[in-house]
Amino acid sequence: MARRSKKSSLGKKIMWTVFGIVIALVVIVGGVSAKVYFDVKGAADKTYHEVNRKNKIDPTRDVEVKDGDPFSILLMGIDTGDLGRIDQGRSDSMMFVAVNPRKESTRIVSLERDTYTEIVGHGTQDKLNHAYAFGGPAMSMDTVEKLLNVPIDHYISIDMAGIQTIVDEIGGIEVNNTLEFTYEGSTFKYGKIELNGEEALKYSRMRYEDPRGDYGRQERQRKVIAAIADKAIDINNVTRYKSILDSLGDAIQTDLSFDEMVSLAQKYRDSFRKIEMDQLQGEGFMKDGVSYQEVSQAERDRVKKELDKQLDIME
């Protein structure tokens, strides 16, 4: 039971970081001044980026967050700016999130970046995370939809270099590290450790020394996001809310409007009381000297069944 509670707590932190942190700051500083409200709205508006999709699996699907409908989000951690990159980047961390206020629950499925699949709209078979590099959020959403045969309603992407800036803005974070390793000149000991922005980025990025490979890296990325949530909504940071919000605006992109974010805070809060974590599991294989993950049809069917149930999608 304790293990389930820990996962639920982590899930709540992840969810409120990526699409609730701005609203949390509104609550914290609410009533202070009209300027505070409009600064928050301005920062949220800065994150808004419309997505134009051409290959939805269900073009007739009409979901309204403002009405409290069950909906899905594709969460992506993008490596733009990581290691000095200035190109489109790739989605090195991906999670399918299904939120249902009627059931007061949320289901989060982690997706392995090296999953071998059709890149919808590009005419190739490749690693799942390459979809973002080829076609941004739209192609990523279309590709994950095709892989799981489950509709995706919205997206949120977080720039990894932006996470470095955010961590520094909030004065560093603390994580509980379960794997001691050294990466790019920094050593990460067992137990609770303090990380600045540069260290948090390195901690999130290491993969090859982890015996669990990308699955281990995804867990460390979730820990960093959770720690940011803990620190960013701390009352002691309110005096620096403007610089924090500016950092968020540079690091996060989403097709959720400010009004939809407000609706999430008002109508979906109870949906995060019960968080179920899952992982799309695959088997490693080599093709032309490149390492991939092969996900069986049975595994995809299993995940689809759970997500359809969570989103109240009828067969």
TORKOLDREN-767628 format. One record per residue (C-alpha): x, y, z; residue in one letter. Coordinates in steps of 0.25 Angstrom, whole numbers, padded with zeros to 4 digits. Layout:
! residues N
<atom x="X" y="Y" z="Z" residu="a"/>
...
***
This chain:
! residues 315
<atom x="0000" y="0000" z="0000" residu="m"/>
<atom x="0011" y="0009" z="0003" residu="a"/>
<atom x="0017" y="0007" z="-0010" residu="r"/>
<atom x="0004" y="0011" z="-0017" residu="r"/>
<atom x="0003" y="0024" z="-0009" residu="s"/>
<atom x="0018" y="0028" z="-0013" residu="k"/>
<atom x="0014" y="0026" z="-0028" residu="k"/>
<atom x="0001" y="0034" z="-0026" residu="s"/>
<atom x="0009" y="0045" z="-0019" residu="s"/>
<atom x="0019" y="0046" z="-0030" residu="l"/>
<atom x="0008" y="0046" z="-0041" residu="g"/>
<atom x="0001" y="0057" z="-0035" residu="k"/>
<atom x="0014" y="0065" z="-0034" residu="k"/>
<atom x="0017" y="0062" z="-0049" residu="i"/>
<atom x="0003" y="0066" z="-0053" residu="m"/>
<atom x="0003" y="0079" z="-0046" residu="w"/>
<atom x="0017" y="0083" z="-0050" residu="t"/>
<atom x="0014" y="0082" z="-0065" residu="v"/>
<atom x="0000" y="0088" z="-0066" residu="f"/>
<atom x="-0003" y="0093" z="-0052" residu="g"/>
<atom x="0009" y="0101" z="-0047" residu="i"/>
<atom x="0004" y="0114" z="-0053" residu="v"/>
<atom x="-0010" y="0112" z="-0046" residu="i"/>
<atom x="-0003" y="0108" z="-0033" residu="a"/>
<atom x="0004" y="0121" z="-0033" residu="l"/>
<atom x="-0009" y="0128" z="-0036" residu="v"/>
<atom x="-0015" y="0122" z="-0024" residu="v"/>
<atom x="-0003" y="0125" z="-0015" residu="i"/>
<atom x="-0002" y="0140" z="-0019" residu="v"/>
<atom x="-0017" y="0141" z="-0022" residu="g"/>
<atom x="-0023" y="0154" z="-0017" residu="g"/>
<atom x="-0009" y="0162" z="-0016" residu="v"/>
<atom x="-0012" y="0170" z="-0028" residu="s"/>
<atom x="-0017" y="0171" z="-0042" residu="a"/>
<atom x="-0003" y="0172" z="-0047" residu="k"/>
<atom x="0000" y="0158" z="-0042" residu="v"/>
<atom x="-0012" y="0152" z="-0048" residu="y"/>
<atom x="-0008" y="0158" z="-0062" residu="f"/>
<atom x="0006" y="0154" z="-0060" residu="d"/>
<atom x="0002" y="0140" z="-0058" residu="v"/>
<atom x="-0007" y="0140" z="-0070" residu="k"/>
<atom x="0004" y="0147" z="-0079" residu="g"/>
<atom x="0013" y="0136" z="-0075" residu="a"/>
<atom x="0003" y="0125" z="-0078" residu="a"/>
<atom x="-0001" y="0132" z="-0091" residu="d"/>
<atom x="0014" y="0131" z="-0095" residu="k"/>
<atom x="0014" y="0116" z="-0094" residu="t"/>
<atom x="0002" y="0115" z="-0103" residu="y"/>
<atom x="0006" y="0109" z="-0117" residu="h"/>
<atom x="-0006" y="0104" z="-0126" residu="e"/>
<atom x="-0004" y="0090" z="-0133" residu="v"/>
<atom x="-0008" y="0087" z="-0147" residu="n"/>
<atom x="-0011" y="0072" z="-0148" residu="r"/>
<atom x="-0014" y="0065" z="-0161" residu="k"/>
<atom x="-0014" y="0050" z="-0157" residu="n"/>
<atom x="-0023" y="0049" z="-0145" residu="k"/>
<atom x="-0029" y="0035" z="-0143" residu="i"/>
<atom x="-0042" y="0041" z="-0140" residu="d"/>
<atom x="-0045" y="0054" z="-0147" residu="p"/>
<atom x="-0059" y="0055" z="-0141" residu="t"/>
<atom x="-0054" y="0054" z="-0126" residu="r"/>
<atom x="-0059" y="0067" z="-0119" residu="d"/>
<atom x="-0053" y="0069" z="-0105" residu="v"/>
<atom x="-0055" y="0081" z="-0097" residu="e"/>
<atom x="-0046" y="0083" z="-0084" residu="v"/>
<atom x="-0055" y="0095" z="-0080" residu="k"/>
<atom x="-0067" y="0085" z="-0080" residu="d"/>
<atom x="-0060" y="0075" z="-0071" residu="g"/>
<atom x="-0059" y="0064" z="-0081" residu="d"/>
<atom x="-0049" y="0053" z="-0080" residu="p"/>
<atom x="-0037" y="0056" z="-0088" residu="f"/>
<atom x="-0022" y="0052" z="-0092" residu="s"/>
<atom x="-0009" y="0059" z="-0092" residu="i"/>
<atom x="0004" y="0055" z="-0098" residu="l"/>
<atom x="0015" y="0060" z="-0089" residu="l"/>
<atom x="0029" y="0062" z="-0095" residu="m"/>
<atom x="0043" y="0066" z="-0090" residu="g"/>
<atom x="0050" y="0072" z="-0102" residu="i"/>
<atom x="0065" y="0072" z="-0103" residu="d"/>
<atom x="0066" y="0085" z="-0111" residu="t"/>
<atom x="0077" y="0093" z="-0105" residu="g"/>
<atom x="0083" y="0080" z="-0098" residu="d"/>
<atom x="0098" y="0079" z="-0101" residu="l"/>
<atom x="0097" y="0092" z="-0108" residu="g"/>
<atom x="0087" y="0087" z="-0118" residu="r"/>
<atom x="0079" y="0099" z="-0126" residu="i"/>
<atom x="0071" y="0090" z="-0135" residu="d"/>
<atom x="0057" y="0085" z="-0134" residu="q"/>
<atom x="0061" y="0074" z="-0124" residu="g"/>
<atom x="0055" y="0061" z="-0120" residu="r"/>
<atom x="0045" y="0056" z="-0110" residu="s"/>
<atom x="0055" y="0049" z="-0101" residu="d"/>
<atom x="0044" y="0047" z="-0090" residu="s"/>
<atom x="0029" y="0044" z="-0094" residu="m"/>
<atom x="0017" y="0041" z="-0085" residu="m"/>
<atom x="0003" y="0038" z="-0089" residu="f"/>
<atom x="-0007" y="0044" z="-0079" residu="v"/>
<atom x="-0022" y="0041" z="-0078" residu="a"/>
<atom x="-0030" y="0050" z="-0068" residu="v"/>
<atom x="-0044" y="0046" z="-0064" residu="n"/>
<atom x="-0051" y="0055" z="-0054" residu="p"/>
<atom x="-0063" y="0046" z="-0054" residu="r"/>
<atom x="-0055" y="0035" z="-0049" residu="k"/>
<atom x="-0046" y="0045" z="-0041" residu="e"/>
<atom x="-0034" y="0038" z="-0046" residu="s"/>
<atom x="-0022" y="0040" z="-0055" residu="t"/>
<atom x="-0014" y="0029" z="-0063" residu="r"/>
<atom x="0000" y="0032" z="-0067" residu="i"/>
<atom x="0007" y="0023" z="-0077" residu="v"/>
<atom x="0022" y="0025" z="-0080" residu="s"/>
<atom x="0027" y="0022" z="-0094" residu="l"/>
<atom x="0041" y="0017" z="-0097" residu="e"/>
<atom x="0048" y="0027" z="-0107" residu="r"/>
<atom x="0055" y="0016" z="-0115" residu="d"/>
<atom x="0041" y="0009" z="-0118" residu="t"/>
<atom x="0042" y="0005" z="-0133" residu="y"/>
<atom x="0029" y="0010" z="-0140" residu="t"/>
<atom x="0023" y="0017" z="-0152" residu="e"/>
<atom x="0026" y="0032" z="-0152" residu="i"/>
<atom x="0012" y="0036" z="-0157" residu="v"/>
<atom x="0013" y="0047" z="-0168" residu="g"/>
<atom x="0028" y="0044" z="-0170" residu="h"/>
<atom x="0027" y="0031" z="-0178" residu="g"/>
<atom x="0038" y="0024" z="-0169" residu="t"/>
<atom x="0040" y="0014" z="-0158" residu="q"/>
<atom x="0048" y="0020" z="-0147" residu="d"/>
<atom x="0050" y="0022" z="-0133" residu="k"/>
<atom x="0038" y="0028" z="-0126" residu="l"/>
<atom x="0045" y="0041" z="-0121" residu="n"/>
<atom x="0050" y="0044" z="-0135" residu="h"/>
<atom x="0035" y="0048" z="-0139" residu="a"/>
<atom x="0037" y="0062" z="-0131" residu="y"/>
<atom x="0050" y="0065" z="-0139" residu="a"/>
<atom x="0043" y="0062" z="-0152" residu="f"/>
<atom x="0030" y="0069" z="-0150" residu="g"/>
<atom x="0029" y="0075" z="-0136" residu="g"/>
<atom x="0017" y="0073" z="-0126" residu="p"/>
<atom x="0007" y="0070" z="-0138" residu="a"/>
<atom x="0015" y="0058" z="-0143" residu="m"/>
<atom x="0018" y="0053" z="-0129" residu="s"/>
<atom x="0003" y="0053" z="-0126" residu="m"/>
<atom x="0000" y="0046" z="-0139" residu="d"/>
<atom x="0011" y="0036" z="-0137" residu="t"/>
<atom x="0007" y="0032" z="-0123" residu="v"/>
<atom x="-0008" y="0031" z="-0126" residu="e"/>
<atom x="-0005" y="0021" z="-0137" residu="k"/>
<atom x="0005" y="0013" z="-0128" residu="l"/>
<atom x="-0006" y="0012" z="-0117" residu="l"/>
<atom x="-0019" y="0014" z="-0125" residu="n"/>
<atom x="-0023" y="0024" z="-0115" residu="v"/>
<atom x="-0027" y="0039" z="-0117" residu="p"/>
<atom x="-0018" y="0050" z="-0112" residu="i"/>
<atom x="-0025" y="0063" z="-0109" residu="d"/>
<atom x="-0014" y="0072" z="-0105" residu="h"/>
<atom x="0001" y="0073" z="-0103" residu="y"/>
<atom x="0011" y="0079" z="-0094" residu="i"/>
<atom x="0026" y="0080" z="-0096" residu="s"/>
<atom x="0037" y="0084" z="-0087" residu="i"/>
<atom x="0050" y="0088" z="-0092" residu="d"/>
<atom x="0062" y="0081" z="-0084" residu="m"/>
<atom x="0071" y="0094" z="-0085" residu="a"/>
<atom x="0059" y="0102" z="-0080" residu="g"/>
<atom x="0058" y="0092" z="-0068" residu="i"/>
<atom x="0073" y="0096" z="-0064" residu="q"/>
<atom x="0068" y="0111" z="-0064" residu="t"/>
<atom x="0056" y="0108" z="-0055" residu="i"/>
<atom x="0064" y="0100" z="-0045" residu="v"/>
<atom x="0074" y="0111" z="-0044" residu="d"/>
<atom x="0062" y="0121" z="-0042" residu="e"/>
<atom x="0056" y="0114" z="-0031" residu="i"/>
<atom x="0069" y="0112" z="-0024" residu="g"/>
<atom x="0072" y="0097" z="-0027" residu="g"/>
<atom x="0065" y="0084" z="-0024" residu="i"/>
<atom x="0066" y="0072" z="-0015" residu="e"/>
<atom x="0064" y="0058" z="-0020" residu="v"/>
<atom x="0066" y="0044" z="-0014" residu="n"/>
<atom x="0076" y="0037" z="-0023" residu="n"/>
<atom x="0076" y="0022" z="-0024" residu="t"/>
<atom x="0088" y="0020" z="-0034" residu="l"/>
<atom x="0102" y="0025" z="-0031" residu="e"/>
<atom x="0109" y="0030" z="-0044" residu="f"/>
<atom x="0118" y="0040" z="-0050" residu="t"/>
<atom x="0114" y="0047" z="-0062" residu="y"/>
<atom x="0121" y="0059" z="-0070" residu="e"/>
<atom x="0130" y="0062" z="-0058" residu="g"/>
<atom x="0119" y="0062" z="-0047" residu="s"/>
<atom x="0117" y="0051" z="-0037" residu="t"/>
<atom x="0103" y="0047" z="-0032" residu="f"/>
<atom x="0104" y="0040" z="-0018" residu="k"/>
<atom x="0093" y="0031" z="-0012" residu="y"/>
<atom x="0082" y="0037" z="-0004" residu="g"/>
<atom x="0077" y="0051" z="-0003" residu="k"/>
<atom x="0085" y="0060" z="-0012" residu="i"/>
<atom x="0084" y="0075" z="-0015" residu="e"/>
<atom x="0085" y="0079" z="-0030" residu="l"/>
<atom x="0087" y="0092" z="-0037" residu="n"/>
<atom x="0081" y="0095" z="-0051" residu="g"/>
<atom x="0094" y="0089" z="-0058" residu="e"/>
<atom x="0094" y="0077" z="-0049" residu="e"/>
<atom x="0079" y="0074" z="-0051" residu="a"/>
<atom x="0081" y="0074" z="-0066" residu="l"/>
<atom x="0092" y="0064" z="-0065" residu="k"/>
<atom x="0085" y="0056" z="-0055" residu="y"/>
<atom x="0073" y="0055" z="-0064" residu="s"/>
<atom x="0081" y="0052" z="-0077" residu="r"/>
<atom x="0090" y="0040" z="-0073" residu="m"/>
<atom x="0086" y="0027" z="-0079" residu="r"/>
<atom x="0097" y="0018" z="-0083" residu="y"/>
<atom x="0102" y="0015" z="-0068" residu="e"/>
<atom x="0088" y="0012" z="-0063" residu="d"/>
<atom x="0086" y="-0003" z="-0063" residu="p"/>
<atom x="0071" y="0000" z="-0067" residu="r"/>
<atom x="0075" y="0008" z="-0079" residu="g"/>
<atom x="0065" y="0018" z="-0083" residu="d"/>
<atom x="0055" y="0013" z="-0073" residu="y"/>
<atom x="0064" y="0018" z="-0062" residu="g"/>
<atom x="0066" y="0031" z="-0068" residu="r"/>
<atom x="0051" y="0033" z="-0069" residu="q"/>
<atom x="0050" y="0031" z="-0054" residu="e"/>
<atom x="0061" y="0041" z="-0051" residu="r"/>
<atom x="0054" y="0051" z="-0060" residu="q"/>
<atom x="0041" y="0049" z="-0053" residu="r"/>
<atom x="0048" y="0051" z="-0040" residu="k"/>
<atom x="0054" y="0065" z="-0045" residu="v"/>
<atom x="0040" y="0069" z="-0050" residu="i"/>
<atom x="0034" y="0065" z="-0036" residu="a"/>
<atom x="0045" y="0073" z="-0029" residu="a"/>
<atom x="0043" y="0085" z="-0037" residu="i"/>
<atom x="0028" y="0085" z="-0034" residu="a"/>
<atom x="0031" y="0084" z="-0019" residu="d"/>
<atom x="0040" y="0096" z="-0019" residu="k"/>
<atom x="0033" y="0105" z="-0029" residu="a"/>
<atom x="0020" y="0105" z="-0022" residu="i"/>
<atom x="0027" y="0108" z="-0008" residu="d"/>
<atom x="0022" y="0121" z="-0002" residu="i"/>
<atom x="0036" y="0126" z="0000" residu="n"/>
<atom x="0037" y="0127" z="-0016" residu="n"/>
<atom x="0026" y="0136" z="-0018" residu="v"/>
<atom x="0034" y="0149" z="-0017" residu="t"/>
<atom x="0042" y="0143" z="-0029" residu="r"/>
<atom x="0029" y="0139" z="-0037" residu="y"/>
<atom x="0031" y="0148" z="-0049" residu="k"/>
<atom x="0045" y="0142" z="-0052" residu="s"/>
<atom x="0040" y="0128" z="-0050" residu="i"/>
<atom x="0028" y="0130" z="-0059" residu="l"/>
<atom x="0037" y="0136" z="-0069" residu="d"/>
<atom x="0046" y="0123" z="-0069" residu="s"/>
<atom x="0033" y="0115" z="-0070" residu="l"/>
<atom x="0029" y="0122" z="-0082" residu="g"/>
<atom x="0042" y="0120" z="-0089" residu="d"/>
<atom x="0043" y="0105" z="-0085" residu="a"/>
<atom x="0028" y="0100" z="-0087" residu="i"/>
<atom x="0020" y="0099" z="-0100" residu="q"/>
<atom x="0005" y="0095" z="-0100" residu="t"/>
<atom x="-0008" y="0096" z="-0108" residu="d"/>
<atom x="-0015" y="0098" z="-0095" residu="l"/>
<atom x="-0020" y="0112" z="-0093" residu="s"/>
<atom x="-0020" y="0120" z="-0080" residu="f"/>
<atom x="-0035" y="0118" z="-0079" residu="d"/>
<atom x="-0033" y="0103" z="-0081" residu="e"/>
<atom x="-0022" y="0103" z="-0070" residu="m"/>
<atom x="-0032" y="0110" z="-0061" residu="v"/>
<atom x="-0042" y="0100" z="-0064" residu="s"/>
<atom x="-0032" y="0089" z="-0060" residu="l"/>
<atom x="-0030" y="0095" z="-0047" residu="a"/>
<atom x="-0045" y="0097" z="-0044" residu="q"/>
<atom x="-0051" y="0084" z="-0050" residu="k"/>
<atom x="-0040" y="0074" z="-0050" residu="y"/>
<atom x="-0034" y="0075" z="-0036" residu="r"/>
<atom x="-0040" y="0063" z="-0031" residu="d"/>
<atom x="-0035" y="0055" z="-0043" residu="s"/>
<atom x="-0021" y="0055" z="-0037" residu="f"/>
<atom x="-0025" y="0049" z="-0024" residu="r"/>
<atom x="-0023" y="0035" z="-0031" residu="k"/>
<atom x="-0011" y="0034" z="-0040" residu="i"/>
<atom x="-0008" y="0020" z="-0047" residu="e"/>
<atom x="0006" y="0019" z="-0053" residu="m"/>
<atom x="0009" y="0010" z="-0065" residu="d"/>
<atom x="0020" y="0007" z="-0075" residu="q"/>
<atom x="0019" y="0002" z="-0089" residu="l"/>
<atom x="0029" y="-0009" z="-0089" residu="q"/>
<atom x="0037" y="-0014" z="-0101" residu="g"/>
<atom x="0049" y="-0023" z="-0104" residu="e"/>
<atom x="0062" y="-0018" z="-0109" residu="g"/>
<atom x="0067" y="-0022" z="-0123" residu="f"/>
<atom x="0078" y="-0017" z="-0133" residu="m"/>
<atom x="0075" y="-0012" z="-0147" residu="k"/>
<atom x="0086" y="-0007" z="-0156" residu="d"/>
<atom x="0095" y="-0005" z="-0144" residu="g"/>
<atom x="0084" y="0003" z="-0137" residu="v"/>
<atom x="0078" y="-0001" z="-0124" residu="s"/>
<atom x="0062" y="-0001" z="-0123" residu="y"/>
<atom x="0051" y="-0005" z="-0115" residu="q"/>
<atom x="0040" y="-0015" z="-0121" residu="e"/>
<atom x="0027" y="-0014" z="-0114" residu="v"/>
<atom x="0018" y="-0026" z="-0117" residu="s"/>
<atom x="0003" y="-0024" z="-0121" residu="q"/>
<atom x="-0001" y="-0031" z="-0109" residu="a"/>
<atom x="0006" y="-0020" z="-0100" residu="e"/>
<atom x="0000" y="-0009" z="-0109" residu="r"/>
<atom x="-0014" y="-0015" z="-0108" residu="d"/>
<atom x="-0012" y="-0016" z="-0092" residu="r"/>
<atom x="-0009" y="-0001" z="-0091" residu="v"/>
<atom x="-0020" y="0003" z="-0101" residu="k"/>
<atom x="-0030" y="-0005" z="-0093" residu="k"/>
<atom x="-0026" y="0002" z="-0080" residu="e"/>
<atom x="-0026" y="0016" z="-0087" residu="l"/>
<atom x="-0039" y="0014" z="-0094" residu="d"/>
<atom x="-0045" y="0010" z="-0081" residu="k"/>
<atom x="-0039" y="0022" z="-0074" residu="q"/>
<atom x="-0044" y="0032" z="-0085" residu="l"/>
<atom x="-0058" y="0026" z="-0085" residu="d"/>
<atom x="-0056" y="0022" z="-0100" residu="i"/>
<atom x="-0066" y="0011" z="-0104" residu="m"/>
<atom x="-0063" y="0000" z="-0114" residu="e"/>
***
